[in-house]
Amino acid sequence: MTIEFSVDKLLEGRGRTFYWLAKETGISHTTLWRLKKGKALGINFGTLESICRALGCQPGDVLRLAGAGKTGKKSEARSRRRSGKSSKA
C-alpha cells in the first residue's frame, strides 16, 4: 500500500488550477508535481498545512491510502493463520 496525494478533484471542485495552488501556497510547482505523481518521498507538515489552508480542507481530503480495503495473498494467508483456518482442504 502507498499513500496517494489526490488534489486534482479538490482543485477541480473549487475551479482552481495546479498553478494557482503553487502560487497561493508558495510551494514550488516542482514539489507539487512530485507529490501529485508519487515521486516525493514524504511531505512536511508545513507543506500539508499550506495546501489544506489554501483549499479549505483537511489532510485526509488530500492524502489517501491507496489499496485500502484490498487484500493481497500475503494478507489473506496471515488472516487464515491467525484464525487457525488452512487454505488447503
KAQUIUR-V184561 format. One record per pair of residues at least 24 apart in sequence whose ideal C-beta (glycine too) atoms are under 6 Angstrom apart, sorted by sequence separation. I is the first residue (numbers start at 1). GAP is how many residues later the second one is. D is the distance in Angstrom with one decimal. If there is no record, write none. Layout:
i-><I,I>
gap-><GAP,GAP>
d-><D,D>
//
This chain:
i-><25,25,25,5,24,5,10,7,6,3,4,3,4,1,2,1>
gap-><25,26,29,30,30,31,45,55,58,60,60,62,62,64,64,66>
d-><4.2,5.9,5.1,4.2,4.5,5.7,5.2,5.7,5.7,5.6,5.3,5.9,4.6,5.7,4.9,4.2>
//
